Amino acid sequence: MLVNTRNTGILKDYAFDTTSNTFKPALTLASDSHSLSGDYVGTSGVSGMVDQSGTLHVAYWSSANHIVHMAYTYDSSTNILTQVGSTTQVDAAAAPTIPQLLYLHWITL
């Protein structure tokens, strides 16, 4: 579960352990997430998806007022995320607020 901690600007990931039916300790993904105030759900300003190779892709609204993308591999035995590649600013102009990830996979039959 990805959580933007609203007032603190910290973006966290909580992995769910299906064996114990509990969340593992939080992993901090970024400390420059855009701070929010008012009536927002804890995941506002963040979007995530896992691709077919198991890589977690995260896009979030940064405090610099840009959308940032990062990708991670996850080791469930150690609860460690390892960043794949570099952090990328995906928008050219400032003022985006709603990052969205969409993954399309074409299958040829």
N, C-alpha and C positions, 0 to 999 in steps of 0.2 A: 504494500500500500504506500503510495506516495503522498506526503503531507507537506504543504506549505504552512509553516508555523505562524503565519499572519503577521504578528507584530514584531517578531524577531528577525525575519528575513532568512531563516534557516530552512532549507529544503531537506527532508528526511525520507528514507525508505525503510519500511518495516516489512521484512520477509515473513511470510506465514509458514509455519512448520505443520505440514499435513499429518505428520506422525503423532505429534503431541497436541494438535489443534490449538496452538498458541502462536502469538507473534514473537519473533526473535527481537533482540535489542535493536534499537534504531541505528541506522547508518546515515551519517550526514553526507549529502551529495553536493550541497552548495551552501555558502553562507552569504550570498549576495542576491537572494531571491527578493523580489519586490515586496515591500511591506504593504499589508492591506489593513483597512479599518472598516468597521461597519459589519453588516450582516452578510458574511461570506462563509461558504463551506470551507473546511480545512484544506481541500485540494484545489482551491481557486488558483489560477495562474500556473498550473502544471499539467502536463499530459505525459503519459507513458505507454509503452507497448513492448512486447517481447516478440522478436522475429523468429523465423523457423529454425535458426541456429542456436536459439536460446539467449541471444544478446538483448539486454534491456536497453531500450532507447528512451531518453527523457528529454523533454523540451520544457523550458520554464521561462517565465517573465522575470528578467533580472532587474536589479535595482538601478542599472544603467538605462533602463527603459528599452530593452531589446529582448528578443527571444533567443535563447541559448539552447543548443543541442549537445548532449553527451551520450555516450554509449558505454555499457558495462557488461562484463561477464560476471557470473555469480558462482561462488563456491558455497554450497549449502552446509557442508560439514564444518566449515570455519566461519560462516556468516561474513564473508569478505567479498566486496565488489571490487573489481579491477577495471579501471577505465580503459576502453579500447579507442585508440586514436586520440585526437585532440578535441578540446572544447571548441564549438563553432557557433559564432553569431550568425543566425539564419536570415535576419531581416536587414535591409539596407537603411531604412528610415526608422526613426524612433516612434514611440507611442503605441506599440502593439500591446494587447492585454490578454489575449486568449490563445495560448499555444495549442496546436492540435497536431497529432501525429496520425498518419493514415498509411497503412501498409497494404499494398496490392501485390498479389502473387498470381501470375498468369500460368495456367496449366494448359499444355498442348496435348490433346488426346489423339 
